[in-house]
Amino acid sequence: MVNRTEHDSLTRLSTAELKWRVLNGDSYSAGELFTDVTGGNTKQLYLENPTSDTHYAVSNILTRSEGKLTVYKSFNVTEDTEGDNPSTGVQNKRSSGGGSSEAIARIGGNGETGAYSGGRELSTKTAGRAGNPNQIQPGDSPENGVSNAIDPGDNMCLFVTNDTTSENDISIDIDWVEMPGNDYP
């Protein structure tokens, strides 16, 4: 058993408090808007944790489209072809910028430079339906809680397919907080 000081114990308790991590400048976001995605085509958002001592707690996954989507995620995919960085890169969620991240975010899929495959796939979800843009979130990510964790050296990829016969815009976002190993529960 490890002896911890009162300060260390309080720090560990606040680790799970995502709002505190945002205020501390440890929260980041990556995403992309894909326009005119052909029916049946898939877009991908890849997030890699290249560190050896920091854990990424995914706090929010958001996918949106005018039409029906099929969404799934996989851990530790193969990067068949390296994709481009998202157009805005990796952004700190604090207005003053906070810290910087070593995270690697890339995009892939049909018509993109990147291609990602394999890994440990989690269950597929559907989002929305043709003609109803109000039903757009897969519903597997709590608004304010840890929904996934990416350990040091691991990655995660979101796969989002336009499940209609028409062209639709698709947006994909991943938000996460970074926790040093000595703070990680």
N, C-alpha and C positions, 0 to 999 in steps of 0.2 A: 504494500500500500504506500502511496506517495503522500508525504506531508505537505499540505499547501497552506500558505498564509491566508489570512482573512481576505486580503486584496486579491490573491489568486483565485480564491473561491468565488468572490463576487464577479471577477472577470469571467470565469467559466459560466456562471449563471447568466450573465448578460450575452454570452456567445449566441444563444438561441434567439435573442431579441433582435430581430432583423431591423427594426426601426433604429436601434442604437448603432448598428453596423452602418446603416445609411448615413446617419449623422456623423459617424466617425470617419467617413470617406472610404469605407471598405466595400462599397456596393457598386456593381458595374452592369452595363447593358450592351447587348449587341443585337442587331436585327437588320432586316432588309425588306423593302417593298419591291415585289416583283410585279410588273405590269403586264397585262395581256397574256396571261398564262393559258396556253391552249388546253382544251379539255383532255383529261387523261395524263397530262404532264405533271411531273413531280419537281418540287424545289426543296433544297436542303440547307440547313443552317448547322454548321459544325462548330463545336466549342471544345477546345483542348486545354487541359491543365498541365503545362510543361514543368511545373515546379516539383521539387522533391519534398517540400515541407508545408505546403498550403493546401487546404481543402476548399472546394467551391460548393457552397450550399445554394442550389438553384431555388430562388424564391418566387419566380413567376415565369410561366411559359404562356405566350399569347399568340394565337394564330387567328387571322381574320381574312374573310373573302366575301365577295358578293354572292357566292354560290356555295354549294355543298363541298366539303373537304373530307379527306381521309387523312388522319394524322397518326404517326407513331414515332417513337424515339428508340434509339439503340445506344448502348454503351460500348465503348471500345471498338468502334468501326475501323475498317481499313480505309485509308486515304488513297484510293486508286489513282486519282489525279488531284493535285493541289489546286484548290479553288482560290478565287480572288477574295480579298478582304471585303467585308460589308462596306457599303459606301460611306458610312459614318465611323467605321472602325469600332473599337471598344471604347465606350464612354463611361466615365465615372458618373454616378447618379447624384452627386452633390454639386450644387450650382457653382461652388468655388473650385471644383475640380477634385478635391481630396487627393487620394493617392493614385499611383499608376498601377496597372495590371500587367502581368506577364502573359495573360490569357491569349490564346490564338483563336480567332474567330474567322471562319471562311464560309463562302456560299458555294452551292453546287446544285446539280440536278439537270434536267433537260434544258439544253440551250445555254448552260453555264460552263465555265472552264473546269469546275471541280466535280469530282465524282466520289461518292462515299458508299461503302457497302458492308454487309456482314454485321458483326458485333452481336451483342446480347439484346435482342429486340424485346421491347415491352409491348403490351397489348395495344392494338389499333383502336383508335377512337374516330368517331365521325363528328363533324361540326357543321351546323347550318343545314339548309336545304335549299334547293333551287328556288329563287324568288323570295326568300326570307332572310335578309342580311342581319336580322336581329338575333338569330341563333347561330352565333359564330365562334364560341369558345368551346374547346373540347371538354372542359369541365373537370380535368384531372389535376389541375394546379390550383391550390388555394391561393387567395389573393395575398395573404400575409403569413406564409408559413413555408417551411422547407419541403419541397416536393421531390427533390432529387439531390444527390451529392456526387460530385466528381472528385475522386481521390487524386492525390499527386500522381502524375504520369498517365492519367486516364483521359478519356474523351467521351463526348456525347454528341449525337447528331439527331436533329429533327427532320423528318421526312413528311412533306405536306403535298398531297395530290389534289389537283382540281378534279373533283368527282362529277363534273358536268360535261355536256357536249359543247359548251360555249366558252369563249375566252373570259377569264376573270382575273382581277388583281388579287394578289395574295400577299399578306404581310406576316412576317414571323419575327418574334422577339424572344430573347432569353435574358432574364435578369438573375444575378447571383451576388452573393457576398463571399468575400475571401477571408478565411480564418486560418491563421498560422497554426501549425501542428501543436504547439504548446498551449493554445487556447481551445483546440478542438476537443469536444467532450470525449 
